[in-house]
Amino acid sequence: MTTLSKNDLYPLLFEPMYRRTSWGGVKLANVLNRELPAEEGPFGEAWDICDREGAESVISNGPLAGKTLHEFCMMLGPSYLIGDMARETRFPLLVKIIDTGERIPLQVNPDEDAARRIGNGAEPKTKMWYVLDAEPGSKIMVGIRANATRHRFLELLSMPDVEQVLQSFDSVAGDAYFVNAGRVHSIDGGNLVLDIQQNSNTDYLLNDWGRPDPERELHIEEGLRCIDFIDRTPARITGVSDKAARNRKYAIINRCPQFHCDELRLASDWPDTTRSTRSFHLLTAVSGPVDVEVRGAVTTIPRSMTALLPASLGEYVIRVKPTEPVTLIRTTH
């Protein structure tokens, strides 16, 4: 297909790219039943949608199968794919699944001002975490406690005891976290987390919990230039407990300039359109596989996978069987 019209567009699925990490877990395989690469793990991250130089997602379904997301973006033009707010030629978000067998390093990401000051290719990163599965007793840490002084944080930063001055939350499936740039953060082992973030790979590691690992260099100087010591707002967005047999939409992130996220809990068909947001829609199937119909053609999104609906796609319907309610995360620009 060398030319495309709006009537040719459909929900795009992609081949995940798996990343080995020393702290990776087993939930990608054991909980999500994903077929992982043959090489030895552990795999800590699945990059499900990514448009970065050297890491370009490949479309896995339909007439465009085999093309990269970046090729598709260039074929359509950024505004056709991304929407009216397109400011770049690469897709602006990166979608990951994080699988932790051990606690990940304490880290922080820069905002635009910090990235500009630091230079050296630093990119701003704000992200949202949505817990898919969690072992009892596991924690998620985001931000510094309201009663912790800057001096005390810096005093403990090089020690495992730094956890004492962090906002720490019991990890519960269905909870979400707004990890704004400038907030220190970490995830305990035993977690499976959907990560939707700006298209950035800039992480400054501050503490590796006493694990000597020459391949994981700490970035204390850069990290301290990123931390927002004033922001002590709790990051957790508690999951809803309403089990009513009707369609519901809950805003998770709705005041972030980089992306908006809603949780859809659906008991019946859900008609929608990309025209409502003038943006692409990302649909992540949380509870199980989900069918999306566009002009009579149905695309099935496997559990935990994310489909990209281009901004110019228009109307679509999420099909739901009355006996099988579904949960999705819908992300827009």
C-alpha positions in Angstrom: 0.0 0.0 0.0 1.8 3.1 -1.2 -1.1 5.6 -0.7 -3.5 5.8 2.1 -6.9 7.3 2.6 -8.9 7.6 5.8 -10.9 4.6 4.8 -7.7 2.5 4.7 -6.9 3.1 8.4 -7.4 0.5 11.1 -6.1 -0.2 14.7 -2.4 -1.0 14.5 -0.7 -3.7 16.5 3.0 -4.0 17.0 5.7 -6.6 17.7 7.0 -6.0 21.3 10.7 -5.3 21.8 11.9 -7.0 25.0 14.7 -5.6 27.1 17.0 -7.6 29.4 17.5 -6.1 32.9 19.2 -7.6 35.9 16.1 -6.8 38.0 13.6 -8.4 35.5 10.8 -10.7 36.6 8.7 -13.6 35.3 5.2 -12.1 35.0 5.5 -11.2 31.3 5.6 -15.0 30.7 3.7 -16.3 33.7 0.9 -13.8 34.0 0.5 -12.4 30.5 1.5 -15.6 28.7 3.8 -13.8 26.4 6.3 -15.7 24.3 9.7 -14.2 25.1 12.9 -14.2 23.1 14.9 -17.4 23.1 18.0 -15.7 24.6 18.5 -15.8 28.3 16.6 -13.2 30.5 15.5 -11.9 32.8 13.4 -9.5 30.7 12.4 -6.4 32.7 10.7 -4.3 30.0 8.5 -4.9 26.9 8.6 -1.9 24.7 5.2 -2.3 23.0 5.1 0.9 21.1 8.2 2.9 20.4 9.4 5.3 17.7 13.1 6.0 18.5 16.1 5.8 16.3 17.4 2.2 16.6 14.2 1.1 18.3 11.3 1.5 15.9 8.2 -0.7 16.5 7.1 -2.9 13.6 3.4 -3.2 12.7 2.3 -6.8 13.1 -1.3 -6.8 11.6 -3.1 -5.9 8.4 -1.9 -4.5 5.1 0.8 -2.4 6.8 2.4 -5.4 8.5 6.2 -5.2 8.4 6.4 -1.5 8.2 7.8 0.5 11.1 5.8 3.0 13.1 8.2 5.7 11.8 7.7 4.7 8.2 4.0 4.8 8.7 4.3 8.3 10.3 6.3 9.6 7.4 3.9 7.9 4.9 0.9 9.7 6.4 2.5 12.8 7.7 2.7 13.5 11.5 -0.6 15.4 11.8 -2.5 12.5 10.0 -1.2 10.0 12.6 -0.6 12.1 15.7 -3.3 14.8 15.4 -3.6 18.6 15.3 -1.0 19.0 18.1 1.8 17.2 16.2 5.0 19.0 16.9 7.5 16.3 15.9 8.1 13.7 13.2 8.3 10.8 15.7 5.4 9.4 17.7 5.4 11.3 20.9 4.8 8.5 23.4 6.4 5.3 24.4 4.4 2.4 25.8 6.1 -0.2 28.0 5.2 -3.1 30.3 7.6 -3.2 33.3 8.1 -6.6 35.0 10.1 -6.5 38.2 11.7 -9.5 39.9 13.7 -7.2 42.1 13.4 -3.5 43.1 14.5 -1.2 40.3 17.0 1.6 41.0 15.7 4.8 42.6 15.7 7.3 39.7 14.4 10.6 38.5 13.6 12.1 35.0 14.2 15.7 33.8 11.5 18.1 32.8 12.1 20.3 29.7 14.1 23.0 31.6 16.3 20.5 33.4 16.9 18.6 30.1 17.9 21.8 28.5 20.3 22.7 31.3 21.9 19.3 31.4 22.3 18.9 27.7 24.1 15.8 26.3 21.0 14.6 24.6 18.8 14.7 27.7 15.1 14.4 27.0 12.2 15.3 29.3 10.1 12.4 30.6 6.8 12.4 32.4 4.9 9.1 32.7 1.9 7.2 34.1 2.1 3.9 35.8 -0.9 1.5 35.9 -0.5 -1.6 38.1 -1.5 -4.7 36.2 -0.5 -7.3 38.8 1.3 -7.1 42.2 2.6 -9.6 44.7 1.3 -9.0 48.3 3.5 -6.7 50.3 5.2 -5.1 47.2 5.6 -1.3 47.2 5.7 1.5 44.7 7.6 4.6 45.7 7.0 8.0 44.0 8.0 11.3 45.5 9.5 12.6 48.7 7.5 12.6 51.9 5.9 15.9 52.9 7.8 15.9 56.3 11.2 15.1 54.9 13.7 17.9 54.6 15.9 18.3 51.6 18.9 18.0 53.9 17.6 14.6 55.3 16.9 13.3 51.8 20.5 14.2 50.6 21.9 12.7 53.8 20.3 9.3 53.1 20.5 9.3 49.3 23.4 6.9 49.1 22.0 4.5 51.6 19.1 2.0 51.4 17.6 4.0 54.3 16.6 6.6 51.8 13.3 4.7 51.6 12.4 6.3 54.9 11.9 9.7 53.3 10.1 8.4 50.2 6.3 8.3 49.6 5.7 4.5 49.6 2.5 2.8 48.7 1.2 -0.7 48.8 1.0 -1.9 45.2 -2.5 -2.8 44.2 -3.7 -3.9 40.7 -5.9 -1.1 39.2 -4.1 1.8 41.0 -2.3 4.3 38.9 0.6 6.8 39.5 1.4 10.1 37.9 5.2 10.2 37.8 5.7 13.8 36.9 9.3 14.8 35.8 11.2 15.7 38.9 9.7 13.1 41.2 12.1 10.4 42.4 10.6 6.9 42.0 11.2 3.2 42.2 9.2 -0.1 41.9 9.5 -3.1 44.2 10.0 -6.6 42.9 6.9 -8.6 42.2 5.1 -5.9 40.1 3.8 -5.8 36.6 3.1 -2.2 35.4 1.9 -0.5 32.3 4.1 2.5 31.7 2.9 5.3 29.3 5.5 8.0 29.0 6.9 10.7 26.8 9.2 9.4 24.1 12.4 9.6 26.1 15.0 7.2 27.4 16.6 9.6 29.9 16.7 8.1 33.4 19.1 9.4 36.1 19.8 6.6 38.7 20.3 7.8 42.2 20.5 4.7 44.4 20.8 1.0 43.5 19.8 -0.3 46.9 23.3 -1.6 47.7 23.7 -3.8 44.7 27.1 -3.4 43.0 26.6 -3.5 39.3 29.3 -1.9 37.1 26.8 -1.9 34.2 24.4 0.4 36.1 26.2 3.7 36.6 24.6 6.2 39.0 24.0 9.8 37.9 23.9 11.7 41.1 24.9 15.1 39.8 22.4 15.1 36.9 19.7 13.6 39.0 20.0 16.3 41.7 19.5 18.9 39.0 16.2 17.3 38.1 14.5 16.7 41.5 11.6 19.0 42.4 12.0 19.3 46.2 8.8 21.4 46.4 6.4 18.9 44.8 5.2 16.6 47.6 1.8 15.9 46.0 0.8 12.2 46.4 1.2 10.4 43.1 -1.2 7.6 43.6 -4.6 7.5 41.8 -6.6 4.8 43.7 -8.4 2.3 41.5 -12.2 2.4 41.5 -14.2 -0.3 43.3 -17.5 0.3 41.5 -18.7 -2.9 39.9 -22.0 -1.5 38.4 -23.1 -3.3 35.2 -22.8 -0.2 33.0 -20.2 1.6 30.9 -18.0 3.9 33.0 -15.1 6.2 32.1 -12.7 7.4 34.8 -10.1 10.1 34.3 -6.7 9.0 35.4 -4.5 11.7 34.0 -6.3 14.7 32.6 -4.2 17.8 33.3 -0.9 16.7 31.8 0.2 18.5 28.6 1.9 15.4 27.2 -0.9 12.9 27.4 -4.4 12.1 28.9 -5.3 8.7 30.2 -8.8 7.3 31.0 -9.8 4.0 32.4 -12.8 2.5 30.5 -14.8 -0.2 32.3 -17.3 -1.5 29.8 -20.3 -3.7 30.2 -21.6 -3.1 26.7 -20.5 -1.7 23.3 -18.6 1.6 23.4 -18.8 3.9 20.4 -16.0 6.4 20.1 -14.1 8.6 17.6 -10.7 10.0 17.3 -12.4 13.3 16.2 -13.5 13.8 19.8 -9.9 14.5 20.9 -8.3 15.5 17.5 -5.6 13.0 18.4 -4.6 9.4 18.1 -6.1 6.9 20.6 -4.0 4.2 22.3 -6.2 1.4 23.6 -4.6 -1.0 26.1 -6.5 -4.2 26.9 -6.1 -4.7 30.6 -8.6 -7.4 31.6 -8.5 -9.6 28.5 -8.7 -9.5 24.7 -10.8 -6.7 23.3 -12.5 -6.4 19.8 -12.4 -3.0 18.1 -14.6 -2.5 15.0 -13.8 0.0 12.3 -16.1 0.2 9.2 -17.2 -3.4 9.7 -13.7 -4.9 10.2 -12.8 -6.2 13.6 -9.3 -6.1 15.2 -8.7 -8.0 18.4 -6.3 -6.5 20.9 -4.7 -9.2 22.9 -4.6 -8.9 26.7 -2.0 -6.3 27.9 -1.3 -5.2 24.3 -1.9 -1.7 23.0 -3.4 -0.8 19.7 -2.7 2.6 18.0 -5.7 4.2 16.3 -4.4 7.1 14.0 -5.9 10.5 14.6 -7.5 10.4 11.2 -9.2 7.1 11.7 -12.5 8.6 12.9 -15.4 6.4 14.3 -14.9 3.0 15.9 -16.7 0.8 18.4 -15.3 -1.3 21.2 -17.4 -4.5 21.1 -18.2 -6.1 24.5 -20.1 -9.3 25.2 -22.7 -8.7 27.9 -21.3 -11.6 30.0 -17.7 -10.5 29.7 -17.1 -6.9 30.8 -13.7 -5.4 29.9 -11.3 -2.8 31.2 -9.1 -0.7 28.9 -6.8 2.3 29.3 -7.4 4.9 26.6 -4.6 7.3 26.0 -4.7 10.5 23.9 -2.4 13.4 23.2 
